[in-house]
Amino acid sequence: MCLGFLGLTGCTSLGPATIGSDRNDFAQAITDAAKRETLLNIVKLRYADTPGLVSVNQLVAGYSLNGSATLGSVFFDNVLALSNDINVGVTGSFSENPTITYTPVVGEDFARIMLTPIPPSELFAMVAAGAPPDITLGLAVESINGLRNWSADVHGATAADTGFAEVLALLESLRRGGRLGFGFETTNNVQTAKLLINDRPDTPRDDGVRRLTELLGLDPAVRSFPLAFGFGNDGRNEIKVYTRSLFEILSSLAARISVPDGDVAEGQTYSTRSAPVGVIPTIAVKHQVLPPWSDFAAAEYHGNWYWIDDADYASKRVFSGLMLIQNAVQKTGQPQLPVITIPTG
């Protein structure tokens, strides 16, 4: 009696085949987590809680596919019976072992990201790249050449000066029409932004440009205006922009979200501040006990879910603008301890 045996084994690395789907999946998961963190920070500030930031520093994904097949038979026997004389075996395994490294943002990095006013050059660089001025500047600017933005916090609300919203609308319409641009100069690692008027000296001024220079108190004959950080209006050839920190932006939004009436009655938080329509960007944040079914961003806090409805385009637009601002300022230096590495396989 003689036994014949054939064995096949193999180990396959998935490699490039995973990039197409997994890259997008990981990117979407990181984006969703960042939205949840930002919304949670808004809610926490409304309740006088401490906001927190965590950055994803590294993502290492490992995949492998292993398989083996066996075939055995008794070739020399008096009776051939497939059920007894042929043995077939197939085994396989798939393993997925991504490792993600998180770094809490603390110390100098936290102060720079959360507590430092955003440089005007960065905000106007975003506008020059296509970010809507009504959201970017409406969220992050306290005043432009003395025209003050609307604001709200635990102490109450301050109305916007007449003309502030009109300035933002003019910046957007003139930029879209090619009448307005922005230039940037870097000296000693310091970037300076300039607002540029795109017309010829010998042609009549565009009505929008004329109105913008009038509102900001600028010299109508000048076509390049440096943007400087500061209050007031010191001259007709410069634009003073006083910007907010990310902490101020989140706090201002926190003052306008909806919270349970019982929490206000118990003293856990203050009553919601209402904002004039069309003056400053805002988001409608709903709350309920059960997790939402159709949310753009959602976060759970102290037994309640706070969420932005996926059907609320206006709120989604403002929240996405906020995320763009946060991503622009969230530049950390060397990783600070503790660093948390989590193997997710």
C-alpha positions in Angstrom: 0.0 0.0 0.0 1.4 3.4 -1.0 0.2 6.9 0.0 0.6 9.8 -2.3 0.6 13.4 -1.0 0.6 16.9 -2.6 1.0 20.0 -0.4 0.6 23.6 -1.4 1.3 26.5 1.0 1.6 30.2 0.4 1.8 33.6 2.1 0.5 36.6 0.2 1.1 40.3 1.1 -1.9 42.4 0.0 0.4 45.4 -0.5 -0.8 47.9 -3.1 -4.2 46.3 -3.4 -5.2 47.8 -0.1 -4.3 51.4 -0.9 -7.3 52.2 -3.0 -9.9 51.6 -0.3 -8.0 51.8 3.0 -6.4 55.2 2.3 -9.9 56.7 1.9 -11.3 54.7 4.8 -8.6 55.9 7.2 -8.8 59.5 6.0 -12.6 59.5 6.5 -12.2 58.0 10.0 -9.7 60.6 11.0 -11.9 63.4 9.6 -14.9 62.1 11.5 -13.0 61.8 14.7 -11.7 65.4 14.3 -15.3 66.7 13.7 -16.4 64.8 16.8 -13.6 66.3 18.9 -14.3 69.9 17.7 -18.1 69.6 18.4 -17.3 68.1 21.8 -15.0 71.0 22.6 -17.7 73.5 21.7 -20.2 71.7 24.0 -17.6 71.4 26.8 -16.8 75.2 26.7 -20.6 75.9 27.0 -20.5 73.9 30.2 -17.3 75.6 31.5 -15.4 72.4 30.9 -11.8 72.1 29.6 -11.3 71.5 25.9 -8.8 69.0 24.7 -6.9 68.3 21.5 -5.3 65.0 20.3 -3.3 64.7 17.1 -2.9 61.5 15.0 0.9 61.4 14.4 1.3 58.1 12.8 -0.7 55.3 11.2 1.0 52.1 10.2 -1.2 49.4 8.6 -0.1 45.8 8.3 -2.0 43.2 6.3 -1.2 39.6 5.4 -3.1 36.7 3.7 -2.0 33.1 4.3 -3.4 30.0 2.8 -2.6 26.3 2.3 -4.1 23.4 0.4 -3.5 19.6 0.7 -4.4 16.7 -1.4 -3.8 13.1 -0.3 -4.8 9.7 -1.8 -4.1 5.9 -1.4 -3.0 4.9 -5.0 -2.7 1.2 -4.6 -5.6 -0.5 -3.0 -7.9 -3.3 -3.9 -11.0 -1.0 -4.1 -11.0 2.6 -5.2 -13.5 4.7 -3.2 -13.3 8.5 -3.5 -14.9 9.0 -0.2 -12.2 7.0 1.6 -9.1 7.2 -0.6 -8.9 11.0 -1.5 -8.4 13.7 1.2 -8.6 17.3 0.3 -7.9 20.1 2.8 -7.8 23.9 2.4 -7.0 26.4 5.1 -6.5 30.2 5.1 -6.1 33.2 7.4 -6.2 36.9 7.0 -4.7 39.4 9.5 -5.0 43.1 9.8 -2.8 44.9 12.3 -2.9 48.7 12.0 -1.1 50.7 14.7 -2.2 54.3 15.4 -0.1 56.8 17.4 -1.9 59.6 19.2 -0.3 62.6 20.8 -2.1 64.9 23.3 -1.6 68.5 22.4 -0.4 70.3 25.5 1.9 73.0 26.7 3.3 75.5 24.2 1.5 73.7 21.3 -1.8 73.9 23.0 -1.3 77.6 23.8 -0.3 78.4 20.3 -3.2 76.5 18.7 -6.0 77.3 21.1 -5.1 80.6 22.8 -3.1 82.7 20.3 -4.9 85.0 17.9 -4.8 83.7 14.3 -2.4 85.8 12.2 -4.3 87.9 9.6 -2.0 86.6 6.9 -3.2 83.1 7.4 -6.8 84.0 7.3 -6.5 86.1 4.2 -4.4 83.4 2.6 -7.3 81.0 3.1 -9.6 83.6 1.5 -7.2 84.0 -1.4 -7.3 80.2 -1.9 -11.1 80.2 -2.1 -12.4 80.0 1.4 -15.6 82.0 1.8 -14.8 85.3 3.6 -18.2 85.4 5.3 -17.3 82.2 7.2 -13.5 82.5 7.5 -13.4 86.1 8.5 -16.9 86.1 10.1 -15.7 83.4 12.6 -12.1 84.5 13.2 -12.1 88.3 13.0 -13.0 90.5 15.9 -12.7 93.8 14.0 -11.5 95.2 10.6 -10.4 98.8 10.6 -12.5 99.6 13.6 -15.7 97.8 12.4 -16.4 95.3 15.1 -17.9 91.8 14.6 -20.8 90.4 16.6 -19.7 88.2 19.5 -21.2 86.2 22.4 -20.0 84.6 25.5 -21.1 83.8 29.1 -21.5 87.5 29.9 -23.8 88.3 27.0 -23.8 89.3 23.4 -22.4 92.3 21.6 -24.0 93.5 18.3 -21.9 94.0 15.2 -21.1 97.5 14.0 -23.0 98.7 10.9 -21.0 97.8 7.8 -19.1 94.8 9.1 -21.2 92.2 7.3 -21.2 94.4 4.2 -17.4 94.4 4.2 -17.4 90.6 4.2 -19.9 90.5 1.4 -18.0 93.0 -0.7 -14.7 91.0 -0.2 -16.4 87.9 -1.5 -18.2 89.5 -4.5 -15.1 91.5 -5.5 -12.8 88.5 -5.2 -15.2 86.4 -7.4 -15.3 89.2 -9.9 -11.6 89.5 -10.2 -11.5 93.0 -8.8 -9.8 92.1 -5.6 -6.8 89.9 -4.8 -4.3 89.3 -2.1 -0.5 89.4 -2.1 1.9 87.9 0.4 5.5 88.8 1.4 7.7 86.8 3.8 10.5 88.6 5.7 12.5 86.9 8.5 9.9 84.0 8.5 7.1 86.5 9.1 4.4 86.6 6.4 2.7 89.9 5.6 -0.6 90.0 3.6 -1.7 92.8 1.3 -5.1 93.5 -0.1 -4.8 94.4 -3.8 -7.2 96.4 -6.0 -7.2 95.0 -9.5 -8.0 98.0 -11.7 -6.2 100.6 -13.8 -5.4 104.1 -12.4 -7.0 105.7 -15.5 -10.3 103.9 -15.3 -13.3 104.7 -13.1 -13.4 102.8 -9.8 -15.8 99.9 -9.5 -18.8 100.7 -7.3 -18.0 97.8 -5.0 -14.4 98.8 -4.6 -15.5 102.4 -3.9 -17.9 101.2 -1.3 -15.3 98.9 0.3 -12.7 101.7 0.6 -15.4 104.0 2.0 -16.4 101.5 4.7 -12.8 100.8 5.7 -11.7 104.5 5.6 -9.1 103.8 2.9 -7.5 106.1 0.4 -9.4 105.4 -2.9 -6.3 106.2 -5.0 -4.2 103.5 -3.4 -4.3 99.9 -4.8 -2.3 98.0 -2.3 -3.1 97.9 1.4 -1.0 96.0 4.0 -2.9 93.9 6.5 -1.7 94.4 10.1 -2.8 93.0 13.4 -4.4 95.4 15.7 -7.4 97.5 16.7 -8.8 100.7 15.2 -7.9 102.6 12.0 -4.6 104.3 12.2 -4.3 105.4 8.6 -5.8 105.4 5.1 -3.1 103.2 3.6 -3.3 100.2 6.0 -6.0 97.7 7.1 -6.0 96.8 10.8 -7.4 93.4 11.5 -7.9 92.1 15.1 -8.3 88.4 15.0 -9.7 85.8 17.5 -8.0 82.8 18.9 -9.5 79.3 18.3 -10.6 79.4 21.9 -12.6 82.6 21.3 -14.1 81.2 18.1 -15.3 78.0 19.8 -16.6 79.9 22.8 -18.6 82.2 20.6 -20.1 79.3 18.8 -20.7 77.5 22.2 -22.8 80.5 23.4 -25.3 79.9 20.5 -25.9 76.2 20.6 -29.0 74.7 22.1 -28.8 73.0 25.5 -31.4 71.2 27.7 -33.5 73.7 29.7 -32.9 71.6 32.8 -29.2 72.2 32.6 -29.7 75.9 32.6 -32.2 75.7 35.5 -29.7 73.7 37.5 -26.9 76.1 36.9 -24.8 73.8 34.8 -24.6 76.3 32.0 -26.1 79.7 30.9 -29.0 80.4 28.6 -28.4 80.5 24.8 -27.4 83.8 23.2 -29.2 84.7 20.1 -27.5 86.2 17.1 -28.9 88.6 14.5 -29.5 86.7 11.3 -26.9 87.2 8.6 -24.4 89.0 10.8 -22.1 86.2 12.0 -21.9 82.5 11.0 -23.5 80.1 13.4 -24.3 76.4 13.6 -27.5 74.8 14.8 -26.6 72.1 17.3 -29.4 69.8 18.4 -29.5 67.7 21.5 -31.2 64.5 22.6 -30.7 61.5 24.9 -30.5 58.9 22.1 -27.8 58.8 19.5 -28.9 60.6 16.3 -29.6 58.7 13.1 -28.7 61.2 10.5 -25.8 63.4 11.7 -23.0 65.4 10.1 -21.2 65.5 13.4 -22.2 64.1 16.8 -20.7 64.0 20.3 -21.9 62.6 23.6 -21.5 64.7 26.7 -22.9 63.9 30.2 -25.7 61.6 29.0 -26.9 63.8 26.1 -26.0 63.7 22.4 -25.2 67.0 20.6 -25.3 66.9 16.8 -25.5 68.8 13.6 -28.2 67.5 11.2 -26.9 66.2 7.9 -29.8 68.0 6.2 -28.7 71.4 7.6 -26.5 72.7 4.8 -26.0 76.1 6.3 -24.6 74.7 9.6 -22.5 72.1 7.8 -20.9 74.9 5.7 -20.1 76.9 8.8 -18.7 73.8 10.6 -16.6 72.8 7.7 -15.2 76.4 7.6 -14.4 76.1 11.3 -12.6 72.8 10.6 -10.6 74.4 7.8 -9.5 77.2 10.2 -8.6 74.7 12.9 -6.5 72.6 10.5 -4.7 75.7 9.3 -3.6 76.6 12.8 -3.0 73.1 14.2 0.7 73.0 13.6 2.4 71.1 16.4 6.2 70.9 17.0 8.0 67.9 18.4 5.7 65.2 19.9 5.3 65.7 23.6 4.8 62.9 26.2 2.7 61.0 26.8 2.4 59.5 23.3 -0.3 56.8 23.1 0.2 54.0 20.6 -2.7 51.7 20.2 -2.5 48.5 18.2 -6.0 48.1 16.7 -5.6 44.5 15.4 
